[in-house]
Amino acid sequence: MTIEPLNRQQLDAYLARIGFDGEPLPDLATLRSIVGAHVQAIAFENIDVQLGRALTTDASAAFAKLVEERRGGWCYEHNGVLGAALAAIGFDVSRMSAGVMRQFRGDESMGSHLCLLVQCEGAWLVDAGFGSWLGAPVPLEHGTWTQPPLPVSVGTTGDGLWRLSVTLGHTAMSYDFRAEPANEDQLSALCDWQCSDPASVFVQNLTVQRRDGERYLMLRGKVLSDVSATGEVRRELASEGELVEVLRNVFLLDVPEAAALFPAICARHEALFGAQAAPTT
């Protein structure tokens, strides 16, 4: 699929949304600046899925949500908008289909993630929608890089796909992909499944994530984590009012209707952890 670029007015609105005030040029410095600004300004979140709202892989719908409505979103939305913005600037960018945790879930996971390939002084994996784990473009080559406070690595699988991995404490997240244009039908089908199936982790629990400087902020259910170079600090949210406040003040999201999710969030937390307190380290 050929990416439809944002028009000039849309591009200006996107750049204002992420706080980029320079002259956007199709060069590596601009690419790094835009990706870095994007993941700090726009949170990764699945609030709409939690509220039972249908989502698609349509980039124009994602633009309306992330830019005009000043919301966050998930991979199909973040990288849909980012890809269209980069194309408008003049970058050689293509969409790629990936499988999150494919080593455990198999090939049926392919399409569970949308990422971008950008050719600019070499090949770069660009991804603003993998839970805000990535804060900068990653060279499409074997290696490990620190994107404070998280280590990021790229390698290949035994069957010849690329694998991107990120580690947070004892948690390792990854996805596999081929450096080729995405199967858009596959992306659409997995988007629908992740929106609606009870087995989808996005249906099961709230997740909101954002980078703030060299801190990584994450809300999983009612547990708020603040990760920095000195470690991870966690605390549990106590009320629907605190949930709405944290969304607004920590994740820059004004979504008061999320208060209605708190009873289900508490029920799932109790089912998973019982009386166990959120650890603090």
C-alpha positions as a Markdown table, in Angstrom:
| # | Residue | x | y | z |
|---|---|---|---|---|
| 1 | Met | 0.0 | 0.0 | 0.0 |
| 2 | Thr | 1.3 | 3.4 | -0.9 |
| 3 | Ile | 1.1 | 5.7 | 2.1 |
| 4 | Glu | -1.1 | 8.8 | 1.5 |
| 5 | Pro | 0.9 | 11.8 | 2.8 |
| 6 | Leu | -0.7 | 14.4 | 5.1 |
| 7 | Asn | -1.5 | 17.6 | 3.3 |
| 8 | Arg | 0.3 | 20.8 | 4.4 |
| 9 | Gln | -2.3 | 21.9 | 6.8 |
| 10 | Gln | -2.4 | 18.4 | 8.4 |
| 11 | Leu | 1.4 | 18.2 | 8.6 |
| 12 | Asp | 1.5 | 21.6 | 10.4 |
| 13 | Ala | -1.2 | 20.4 | 12.8 |
| 14 | Tyr | 0.8 | 17.2 | 13.5 |
| 15 | Leu | 4.0 | 19.0 | 14.1 |
| 16 | Ala | 2.3 | 21.4 | 16.4 |
| 17 | Arg | 0.7 | 18.5 | 18.3 |
| 18 | Ile | 4.2 | 16.9 | 19.0 |
| 19 | Gly | 5.8 | 20.2 | 19.7 |
| 20 | Phe | 8.2 | 20.2 | 16.7 |
| 21 | Asp | 9.0 | 23.8 | 15.7 |
| 22 | Gly | 11.9 | 23.3 | 13.3 |
| 23 | Glu | 12.0 | 23.1 | 9.5 |
| 24 | Pro | 11.1 | 19.5 | 8.6 |
| 25 | Leu | 13.5 | 18.1 | 6.1 |
| 26 | Pro | 13.9 | 14.5 | 4.9 |
| 27 | Asp | 17.1 | 13.9 | 6.8 |
| 28 | Leu | 18.2 | 11.8 | 9.7 |
| 29 | Ala | 18.3 | 14.7 | 12.2 |
| 30 | Thr | 14.6 | 15.5 | 11.5 |
| 31 | Leu | 13.6 | 11.8 | 11.6 |
| 32 | Arg | 15.2 | 11.4 | 15.1 |
| 33 | Ser | 13.6 | 14.7 | 16.3 |
| 34 | Ile | 10.1 | 13.8 | 15.1 |
| 35 | Val | 10.1 | 10.3 | 16.5 |
| 36 | Gly | 11.5 | 11.6 | 19.9 |
| 37 | Ala | 8.9 | 14.3 | 20.1 |
| 38 | His | 6.0 | 12.0 | 19.1 |
| 39 | Val | 6.6 | 9.4 | 21.8 |
| 40 | Gln | 6.8 | 12.1 | 24.5 |
| 41 | Ala | 3.7 | 14.1 | 23.3 |
| 42 | Ile | 1.3 | 11.3 | 22.4 |
| 43 | Ala | 0.7 | 8.4 | 24.8 |
| 44 | Phe | 0.2 | 4.8 | 23.8 |
| 45 | Glu | -3.2 | 3.8 | 25.1 |
| 46 | Asn | -6.1 | 1.3 | 24.6 |
| 47 | Ile | -8.9 | 3.3 | 26.3 |
| 48 | Asp | -11.2 | 3.1 | 23.3 |
| 49 | Val | -10.8 | -0.7 | 23.2 |
| 50 | Gln | -11.6 | -0.8 | 26.9 |
| 51 | Leu | -14.7 | 1.3 | 26.3 |
| 52 | Gly | -15.9 | -1.1 | 23.6 |
| 53 | Arg | -15.3 | 1.2 | 20.6 |
| 54 | Ala | -14.3 | -0.2 | 17.3 |
| 55 | Leu | -10.9 | 0.9 | 15.8 |
| 56 | Thr | -9.5 | 0.5 | 12.3 |
| 57 | Thr | -6.1 | 0.7 | 10.5 |
| 58 | Asp | -7.3 | 3.8 | 8.6 |
| 59 | Ala | -4.6 | 6.6 | 9.0 |
| 60 | Ser | -7.1 | 9.4 | 8.4 |
| 61 | Ala | -9.2 | 8.2 | 11.4 |
| 62 | Ala | -6.0 | 8.0 | 13.4 |
| 63 | Phe | -5.1 | 11.5 | 12.5 |
| 64 | Ala | -8.5 | 12.8 | 13.7 |
| 65 | Lys | -8.1 | 11.0 | 17.0 |
| 66 | Leu | -4.4 | 11.6 | 17.8 |
| 67 | Val | -4.0 | 15.1 | 16.4 |
| 68 | Glu | -7.4 | 16.8 | 16.3 |
| 69 | Glu | -8.9 | 15.2 | 19.4 |
| 70 | Arg | -5.5 | 15.1 | 21.2 |
| 71 | Arg | -5.8 | 11.5 | 22.2 |
| 72 | Gly | -3.4 | 8.6 | 22.2 |
| 73 | Gly | -3.7 | 5.3 | 20.6 |
| 74 | Trp | -2.1 | 2.0 | 19.7 |
| 75 | Cys | 0.3 | 0.9 | 16.9 |
| 76 | Tyr | -2.1 | 1.1 | 14.0 |
| 77 | Glu | -2.9 | 4.7 | 14.9 |
| 78 | His | 0.5 | 6.0 | 16.0 |
| 79 | Asn | 2.4 | 4.6 | 13.1 |
| 80 | Gly | -0.4 | 5.3 | 10.7 |
| 81 | Val | -0.2 | 9.0 | 11.5 |
| 82 | Leu | 3.6 | 9.0 | 11.8 |
| 83 | Gly | 4.0 | 7.3 | 8.4 |
| 84 | Ala | 1.7 | 9.8 | 6.7 |
| 85 | Ala | 3.6 | 12.7 | 8.3 |
| 86 | Leu | 7.0 | 11.3 | 7.2 |
| 87 | Ala | 5.8 | 10.8 | 3.7 |
| 88 | Ala | 4.6 | 14.4 | 3.6 |
| 89 | Ile | 8.0 | 15.6 | 4.6 |
| 90 | Gly | 9.6 | 13.6 | 1.8 |
| 91 | Phe | 10.9 | 10.5 | 3.5 |
| 92 | Asp | 11.0 | 7.1 | 1.7 |
| 93 | Val | 8.7 | 5.2 | 4.2 |
| 94 | Ser | 6.8 | 2.0 | 4.1 |
| 95 | Arg | 4.5 | 0.2 | 6.4 |
| 96 | Met | 5.5 | -3.3 | 7.7 |
| 97 | Ser | 3.4 | -6.0 | 9.4 |
| 98 | Ala | 4.9 | -7.6 | 12.5 |
| 99 | Gly | 4.0 | -10.3 | 15.0 |
| 100 | Val | 4.3 | -9.5 | 18.7 |
| 101 | Met | 5.9 | -12.3 | 20.8 |
| 102 | Arg | 5.8 | -14.5 | 17.7 |
| 103 | Gln | 8.2 | -16.9 | 19.3 |
| 104 | Phe | 5.4 | -18.0 | 21.6 |
| 105 | Arg | 2.3 | -17.1 | 19.5 |
| 106 | Gly | 3.4 | -18.4 | 16.1 |
| 107 | Asp | 2.7 | -17.0 | 12.7 |
| 108 | Glu | -0.9 | -16.2 | 13.5 |
| 109 | Ser | 0.4 | -13.2 | 15.5 |
| 110 | Met | 1.6 | -11.6 | 12.2 |
| 111 | Gly | -0.4 | -8.4 | 11.8 |
| 112 | Ser | -0.7 | -7.8 | 15.5 |
| 113 | His | 1.7 | -4.9 | 15.1 |
| 114 | Leu | 2.3 | -2.1 | 12.5 |
| 115 | Cys | 5.8 | -0.6 | 12.2 |
| 116 | Leu | 7.7 | 1.5 | 9.7 |
| 117 | Leu | 10.7 | 1.1 | 7.5 |
| 118 | Val | 12.4 | 4.4 | 6.5 |
| 119 | Gln | 15.3 | 4.7 | 4.0 |
| 120 | Cys | 17.4 | 7.6 | 5.1 |
| 121 | Glu | 21.2 | 7.3 | 5.1 |
| 122 | Gly | 20.5 | 3.6 | 5.5 |
| 123 | Ala | 17.5 | 1.5 | 6.6 |
| 124 | Trp | 15.8 | 2.4 | 9.8 |
| 125 | Leu | 13.1 | 0.7 | 11.9 |
| 126 | Val | 10.8 | 3.5 | 13.0 |
| 127 | Asp | 8.1 | 2.8 | 15.6 |
| 128 | Ala | 6.2 | 5.2 | 17.8 |
| 129 | Gly | 3.5 | 2.6 | 18.6 |
| 130 | Phe | 5.2 | -0.3 | 20.4 |
| 131 | Gly | 4.0 | 0.8 | 23.8 |
| 132 | Ser | 6.3 | 3.8 | 23.7 |
| 133 | Trp | 9.1 | 1.4 | 24.3 |
| 134 | Leu | 11.1 | 2.9 | 21.4 |
| 135 | Gly | 12.2 | 6.5 | 21.7 |
| 136 | Ala | 14.2 | 6.8 | 18.5 |
| 137 | Pro | 14.7 | 5.2 | 15.1 |
| 138 | Val | 16.7 | 2.0 | 15.2 |
| 139 | Pro | 19.2 | 0.9 | 12.5 |
| 140 | Leu | 18.0 | -2.1 | 10.7 |
| 141 | Glu | 21.1 | -4.2 | 11.6 |
| 142 | His | 22.2 | -6.5 | 14.3 |
| 143 | Gly | 23.0 | -4.7 | 17.5 |
| 144 | Thr | 22.0 | -3.4 | 20.9 |
| 145 | Trp | 21.3 | 0.3 | 21.8 |
| 146 | Thr | 20.3 | 2.1 | 24.9 |
| 147 | Gln | 17.3 | 4.3 | 24.6 |
| 148 | Pro | 17.2 | 5.6 | 28.2 |
| 149 | Pro | 16.1 | 4.0 | 30.4 |
| 150 | Leu | 15.5 | 0.9 | 28.2 |
| 151 | Pro | 17.9 | -1.4 | 26.1 |
| 152 | Val | 16.8 | -2.1 | 22.6 |
| 153 | Ser | 18.2 | -4.9 | 20.4 |
| 154 | Val | 17.7 | -6.0 | 16.8 |
| 155 | Gly | 18.6 | -9.5 | 15.5 |
| 156 | Thr | 17.2 | -12.2 | 13.3 |
| 157 | Thr | 15.2 | -15.3 | 14.0 |
| 158 | Gly | 16.1 | -18.9 | 13.0 |
| 159 | Asp | 13.6 | -18.7 | 10.1 |
| 160 | Gly | 15.0 | -15.4 | 8.7 |
| 161 | Leu | 12.8 | -12.7 | 10.1 |
| 162 | Trp | 14.0 | -9.6 | 11.9 |
| 163 | Arg | 13.3 | -9.4 | 15.6 |
| 164 | Leu | 13.1 | -6.2 | 17.7 |
| 165 | Ser | 13.4 | -6.8 | 21.5 |
| 166 | Val | 13.1 | -4.4 | 24.5 |
| 167 | Thr | 13.7 | -5.3 | 28.1 |
| 168 | Leu | 12.2 | -3.8 | 31.2 |
| 169 | Gly | 13.4 | -5.6 | 34.4 |
| 170 | His | 12.3 | -9.2 | 34.0 |
| 171 | Thr | 9.9 | -8.4 | 31.2 |
| 172 | Ala | 11.1 | -8.8 | 27.6 |
| 173 | Met | 8.8 | -7.7 | 24.7 |
| 174 | Ser | 9.6 | -8.4 | 21.1 |
| 175 | Tyr | 8.1 | -8.6 | 17.6 |
| 176 | Asp | 9.2 | -10.2 | 14.4 |
| 177 | Phe | 8.9 | -8.8 | 10.9 |
| 178 | Arg | 10.0 | -9.0 | 7.3 |
| 179 | Ala | 11.5 | -5.8 | 5.8 |
| 180 | Glu | 8.8 | -5.7 | 3.1 |
| 181 | Pro | 5.5 | -3.9 | 2.6 |
| 182 | Ala | 2.8 | -4.9 | 5.0 |
| 183 | Asn | -0.1 | -7.2 | 4.2 |
| 184 | Glu | -2.9 | -4.7 | 4.9 |
| 185 | Asp | -5.6 | -7.3 | 5.1 |
| 186 | Gln | -3.6 | -9.1 | 7.8 |
| 187 | Leu | -3.2 | -5.9 | 9.7 |
| 188 | Ser | -6.9 | -5.1 | 9.5 |
| 189 | Ala | -7.9 | -8.6 | 10.6 |
| 190 | Leu | -5.6 | -8.5 | 13.7 |
| 191 | Cys | -6.7 | -5.0 | 14.5 |
| 192 | Asp | -10.3 | -6.3 | 14.6 |
| 193 | Trp | -9.4 | -9.3 | 16.7 |
| 194 | Gln | -7.4 | -7.2 | 19.2 |
| 195 | Cys | -10.3 | -4.8 | 19.6 |
| 196 | Ser | -13.0 | -7.4 | 20.3 |
| 197 | Asp | -11.8 | -10.9 | 21.3 |
| 198 | Pro | -11.9 | -11.7 | 25.0 |
| 199 | Ala | -8.5 | -13.4 | 24.6 |
| 200 | Ser | -6.9 | -10.1 | 23.5 |
| 201 | Val | -4.7 | -8.4 | 26.2 |
| 202 | Phe | -6.1 | -5.1 | 25.0 |
| 203 | Val | -9.6 | -6.2 | 25.8 |
| 204 | Gln | -8.6 | -7.7 | 29.1 |
| 205 | Asn | -6.8 | -4.8 | 30.7 |
| 206 | Leu | -6.1 | -1.1 | 30.5 |
| 207 | Thr | -2.6 | 0.0 | 29.3 |
| 208 | Val | -1.3 | 3.5 | 29.0 |
| 209 | Gln | 2.4 | 4.2 | 28.3 |
| 210 | Arg | 4.5 | 7.3 | 27.5 |
| 211 | Arg | 8.1 | 8.5 | 27.6 |
| 212 | Asp | 9.0 | 11.6 | 29.6 |
| 213 | Gly | 12.6 | 12.6 | 29.0 |
| 214 | Glu | 14.6 | 9.6 | 30.1 |
| 215 | Arg | 11.7 | 8.3 | 32.2 |
| 216 | Tyr | 9.3 | 5.6 | 31.1 |
| 217 | Leu | 5.8 | 5.8 | 32.4 |
| 218 | Met | 3.4 | 2.9 | 32.3 |
| 219 | Leu | -0.1 | 2.3 | 33.7 |
| 220 | Arg | -1.2 | -1.4 | 33.6 |
| 221 | Gly | -4.7 | -1.7 | 35.1 |
| 222 | Lys | -4.4 | 0.2 | 38.4 |
| 223 | Val | -0.6 | -0.1 | 38.8 |
| 224 | Leu | 1.4 | 3.0 | 37.8 |
| 225 | Ser | 5.1 | 2.5 | 37.1 |
| 226 | Asp | 7.8 | 5.1 | 36.8 |
| 227 | Val | 11.0 | 3.7 | 35.3 |
| 228 | Ser | 14.3 | 5.6 | 35.3 |
| 229 | Ala | 18.0 | 4.9 | 35.4 |
| 230 | Thr | 17.7 | 4.3 | 39.2 |
| 231 | Gly | 15.0 | 1.7 | 38.9 |
| 232 | Glu | 11.3 | 1.3 | 38.9 |
| 233 | Val | 8.8 | 2.7 | 41.4 |
| 234 | Arg | 5.2 | 1.4 | 41.4 |
| 235 | Arg | 2.0 | 2.4 | 43.1 |
| 236 | Glu | -1.6 | 1.4 | 42.9 |
| 237 | Leu | -4.4 | 3.9 | 42.0 |
| 238 | Ala | -7.1 | 4.1 | 44.6 |
| 239 | Ser | -10.1 | 5.5 | 42.8 |
| 240 | Glu | -11.7 | 6.4 | 39.5 |
| 241 | Gly | -11.0 | 10.0 | 40.2 |
| 242 | Glu | -7.3 | 9.3 | 40.6 |
| 243 | Leu | -7.4 | 7.3 | 37.4 |
| 244 | Val | -8.7 | 10.3 | 35.5 |
| 245 | Glu | -6.2 | 12.6 | 37.2 |
| 246 | Val | -3.3 | 10.3 | 36.3 |
| 247 | Leu | -4.4 | 10.1 | 32.7 |
| 248 | Arg | -4.5 | 13.9 | 32.5 |
| 249 | Asn | -1.4 | 14.8 | 34.4 |
| 250 | Val | 0.9 | 11.9 | 33.7 |
| 251 | Phe | -0.2 | 10.8 | 30.3 |
| 252 | Leu | -1.5 | 14.1 | 28.9 |
| 253 | Leu | -5.0 | 12.5 | 28.2 |
| 254 | Asp | -8.2 | 14.2 | 29.0 |
| 255 | Val | -10.6 | 11.3 | 29.0 |
| 256 | Pro | -13.1 | 11.6 | 31.9 |
| 257 | Glu | -15.2 | 8.8 | 30.6 |
| 258 | Ala | -12.4 | 6.4 | 31.6 |
| 259 | Ala | -13.7 | 6.6 | 35.2 |
| 260 | Ala | -16.3 | 4.1 | 34.2 |
| 261 | Leu | -13.6 | 1.5 | 33.6 |
| 262 | Phe | -12.3 | 1.5 | 37.2 |
| 263 | Pro | -14.6 | -1.2 | 38.7 |
| 264 | Ala | -13.6 | -3.7 | 35.9 |
| 265 | Ile | -9.9 | -2.7 | 36.4 |
| 266 | Cys | -10.1 | -3.4 | 40.1 |
| 267 | Ala | -11.9 | -6.7 | 39.5 |
| 268 | Arg | -9.1 | -7.9 | 37.1 |
| 269 | His | -6.4 | -6.7 | 39.5 |
| 270 | Glu | -8.0 | -8.7 | 42.3 |
| 271 | Ala | -8.3 | -11.8 | 40.0 |
| 272 | Leu | -4.6 | -11.5 | 39.0 |
| 273 | Phe | -3.0 | -10.5 | 42.3 |
| 274 | Gly | -5.4 | -11.0 | 45.1 |
| 275 | Ala | -4.3 | -9.1 | 48.2 |
| 276 | Gln | -0.7 | -8.8 | 46.9 |
| 277 | Ala | 0.5 | -5.2 | 47.1 |
| 278 | Ala | 2.2 | -3.5 | 44.2 |
| 279 | Pro | 5.9 | -3.9 | 44.9 |
| 280 | Thr | 8.1 | -0.8 | 45.2 |
| 281 | Thr | 11.8 | -0.9 | 44.2 |
